[in-house]
Amino acid sequence: MKIYDISIELNNDAIVYPGNAPVKISDYARIPDASSNLSKIEMGSHTGTHIDAPFHVSNDGEKLGKFPLEYMVGPAKVFDFSYLQPGDAIKIEDFEKVAGSLGGILNGDRILVKTSNSERGFGEFYEDFVYLDGDCAEWLASKGIVFFAIDYLSIKQKGSKDNRPHTELLDKNIPIAEGVNLKYVPEGQYQLVFLPLKIAEIDGAPARAILIDENDDKIVG
């Protein structure tokens, strides 16, 4: 099987969405002054590759600890929308163009979207990233998906007052994964393992995430 590591590396230079807490990794104890090396890590709950829980957008929303792991582990579909230009929105018609090749959008699906965001990379923050259209978020939720991931640090357009890309999914307890790196992942069907840190009473958490192609035998990323 081939394993794709779709997580963003975290270090002191890691980009964060404007207004979020920066990443700071520092020495806490070091040999020979201490018996072992220990580091101190400071970062926000929506750093790098991370999950959004409903509490992220609503004080009445479920917190991270309420999500079953089954939502984040299992068969998944990666759709390639790399043809979209910076600043474009993923719309219903984009899914309608490609969904047939992967069996459509079905109840219980885990969906990941690959865009030009992945090709541009995560070395600096781009304000004109590809995002999810509000109507499309509502449409996906109506299909009964159980997980949605996008390859940038936010699902919604920066500065937009339309919060439906978040609320249409999170209000229905559909977790949103942001900051997945799909640069080397071809469109297709995979096994997803997306494991956020086990912090129960919180709005989101960083995660280590992989996609597994059971028909190949390499590790990528």
N, C-alpha and C positions, 0 to 999 in steps of 0.2 A: 504494500500500500504506500501511497505518497502522502506525506503530511505537509500541509501548508501552514506555516506560522503566520497568522494574519494580525498579530499584535504589533503595536508601535513600541519601539524601545524607549524606555524612560531613563532620562539622565538630566543633569542640571541645565542642559540646553534644549530640553523637550518643549515644543510649542504647546501653549494652552489657549483655549478660547478667551478672547479679551474679557477681562473682569473676573476670570477664575484665578484661584490660588496658583502661584508658580510652583514648579518642582524644585525642591532643595534637598539634596543628598549630601550629608556631611559626616565627618568622623565623630563618633561618640566615645569610642575607646580604641586604643591601638597598642599592639605589642611593640616594645617591651614594657611600656608603662602599665599595661593591663595584661591579664592572662590570655585574652583573646581579642580579636578584632571585631568591633561592633560599629554599625552605622546608624545614623538617624535619618529618617525619611519624612519629609513634609510635602504634602500635595493635597489638591482638592479631590472631592469625590467623583468629579467628572474629568479626570485626567487620562490622557492617552486613549487606549482602547478601553471602553467602559460601557456600563449599562445604565439606562435611565429607568427608574421606577416611577409609578404614578405620583408619588409624593413630590417628585421633582417639579410638577406643574400645578399641584393642588394640595392644600393642607388636609383635605379629606381623603387623599389618595393613599393606596397601599404603599407600605415601605418595602424595601428590598427583600427583607426576610420572608415575605409572604409569597414570593414567586417560587413555584415548583421548579426543580432543576430540569424536569422533563421539557419545559419550554425552551431551554437553552442547550439541550443535548439531543441529537437525533438527526434524521434526514433533513437536508436543506438544499435550496436551489439558489444558485448564483446567476443573476441576470446581468448581462453586459450592456451598459448604456454609454460606453466610452465615446460614442459619436457626439454626445451632447457637449456643448461648448461651455467654458467657464461662465458662471452666472446663470446658466439654464436651469429649468426645473424638470424633474422627472414627472411626467404626466400619465394619465390613464392610457392614452394612445401609445405611449412607449411600451408599456406592458403588453398591450394588445398586439403590438408588432412582433414580439419575441416569445410570448408566453406559450404559444402552441408547441414550440420545440421542446419544452420542459413539462408538458402536460397541463399547462394553464396554471392559474392561481386557485388553489383548492383549500377547503377547510382543513385547518391543522398545519398548513405549510409554514416553514421557516424560510424567510426570504432575505437574501443579501443582494445589494445592488453595487455593481462595479461601474465607476464612472471615470472621467478624466481626472478626478481628484486623486485617484491612486497613482496615476502616471506622473502627476506634478509632484507628488511626494509630500512629506511631512517635515521638511527642513525649515520651512518658514510658514507663517500664517497667511492664507489667502482669503480675502473678504469675498471674492467672487466665486466661491465654490458651488458646485452642482448640489442642488437640494431637492427635497420632496415637495411637490405641489400639495396644497391643502385638500383639493378635491380628490387627488389620488390617494392621500392618506385615508380619507373617508371611504373610498372605494375598496382599498385593501382591507380595512377593518370589517367592512360588510362581507368580505369573502371568508372571514373567519381565520385569518392567519394568526399564528401564536408567537411570532418573533419577527422583528424587522431590523436589518442592519444597513448602515450607509457608511461610505468610505471617507467621511470627514468628521470634524469635531462637533457638528450640529446637523440635525435633520432639516431644520428650517432655514430659510434665507436670512442672512444677517441683517438686522434692523427692521425686518418685516413685522407688522402688527398682526399678521395672520399666524396664530399659534396652533392651527389645526394639525400641522404635521406632527406635533407632539400630542395634542389633546385627543385627537380622533383615535389614536392608538392607545395611549396611556389610560384614558378614561375607560377603556374596555379591557384594561389589565393585559395589554399586549406590550411586552418589554421592548424597548428600543436600544439597540447597540450602536454606538457611534465610535468613529476612529478606527474602523477596521481597515487594514491595508490589503487590498485585493489585486495589487499590481501584477503579481505572477499567477493569479488564479484564473483559469479559463472558465467561460460560461459552462454550467453543467450542474450535475447533482452530486452531492457530497454528504458525508457525515460531519455534523457540526459539534464541536465541544467548546462551549463558551462559559467560562467559570469565573464569575465575579468574586471578589473577596467576600468572605462570610461575615458581613457586618449587617446585622438585622435591621436596626432602627435608623435607616438612612435613606436618602433620596437617590442614591446611585453608588457605584463603586467601580474602580479599575478592574480589569480582567485579563487573564491569559486566554487567548482564543486560537483554535486551530480548525482547519478543514481537512478531512481525510478522504482521499480518493482511493477506494479499496481496490482499484484496478491497476495501480501503479505502485512503485516500491522506492520512492525517493522522499527526501525531506527538503523542503524549500523554505527560505526565509530565515 
